[in-house]
Amino acid sequence: MAHRPHRHRPEGPCHFSLMSLSAPRRLLLVAAPLVVLWLAVAWATGAFA
């Protein structure tokens, strides 16, 4: 079965743009991984011991 080329709607699941999100949500999406990384580094270095 051959895969037919097809177009997705811009608002569909294949299209994701940070600019389509609201400002607080954009900020959270960027800041959350940084906070998780910071906590992981702090835990690994024994800052919470």
C-alpha positions in Angstrom: 0.0 0.0 0.0 1.6 3.2 -1.2 1.5 6.3 1.0 -0.4 9.1 -0.8 0.9 12.6 -0.3 -1.6 14.7 1.5 -2.0 18.1 3.0 -2.7 18.9 6.6 -4.9 21.7 7.7 -2.7 24.5 9.3 -4.7 24.2 12.5 -4.2 20.4 12.6 -2.0 18.4 14.9 1.0 18.5 12.5 1.3 22.2 12.7 2.6 23.7 15.9 3.7 27.3 16.3 4.8 29.0 19.5 3.4 32.2 18.2 -0.1 30.7 18.1 0.0 30.3 21.9 -0.8 33.1 24.4 2.2 34.9 26.0 1.9 33.3 29.5 1.6 29.8 28.0 4.6 30.5 25.7 6.6 31.6 28.7 5.6 28.5 30.7 6.5 26.2 27.8 10.0 27.8 27.6 10.6 28.2 31.3 9.4 24.8 32.5 12.2 22.7 30.9 14.8 25.1 32.2 13.4 24.9 35.8 13.4 21.1 35.5 17.0 21.1 34.3 18.1 23.5 37.0 16.4 21.3 39.7 18.1 18.2 38.3 21.5 19.8 38.3 21.0 21.1 41.8 19.9 17.7 43.1 22.8 16.0 41.3 25.3 18.3 42.9 23.8 17.7 46.4 22.4 21.2 46.9 19.3 19.7 48.7 21.3 17.4 51.0 
